[in-house]
């Protein structure tokens, strides 16, 4: 089994690590776009064009499924990606975990990029899955970029700024950008819980990995032999994990896998 994941940068690490934990025997293809990142400020049409190119680079390696490991790319490019590749290649998008977070009753906050915060897309998810729950949308300018650079000072400053915008009674935070899952511990430490229970954080990585397996009719097998290989593409070129990726546990998990090879 071979699963490809795509993003402009290292935001896909959380979902990639989740796939690796569920199926250590799966070959992984990571398709990044360092030449075009960040995708967030791009127009929807331009972002879609770059996402299609990154997906095409991954498709050359004949994966069994493709995960779009980016909320913004899912919003703007998922329809085009599915039109191009399905049904031969199942495409799984990343949606903020508003539904499971709202099941806890709230009040909850959704941390997301400024472009996503207040967007019709996010507002629709809130309306559909969090009706009757107190929801605060929290923009996090600079946080994804700081995570991408593994800039500790900038990460702490961006997290502190977002925490200051988060109401004191919030019990749950939805991580509405895949980059944020890489610094979940820092976010939890910065947002005090109003009660005896620790702050609940809801990311999408685990659900996305499980959905990819479901689309393939496969089951989790975390005890399978760790024979899965890792192939990294940088704007279509063979490469390796960016240095910043290796500063996070998720990147370290992948680096410890079978040495990368170019899939045929």
ABEGO torsion letter per residue (X at the ends): XBBBBBBABAAAAAAAAAAAAABAABBBBBBBBAAAOBAAABBAAAAAAAAAAAAAAAAAAGBABBBBABAAAAAAAAAAAAAAAOAABBBBBBBBBAAAAAAAGOBBBBBBBAAABGBAAAAAAAAAAABGBBBBBBBBBGAAAAAAAGBAAAAAAAAAAAAAABBAABABBBBABAAAAAAAAAAAAABBBABABBBBBBBAAAAAAAAAAAAAGBBBBAABBBABBBBBBBGGBBBBBBAAAAABAAAAAAAABBBBBBBX
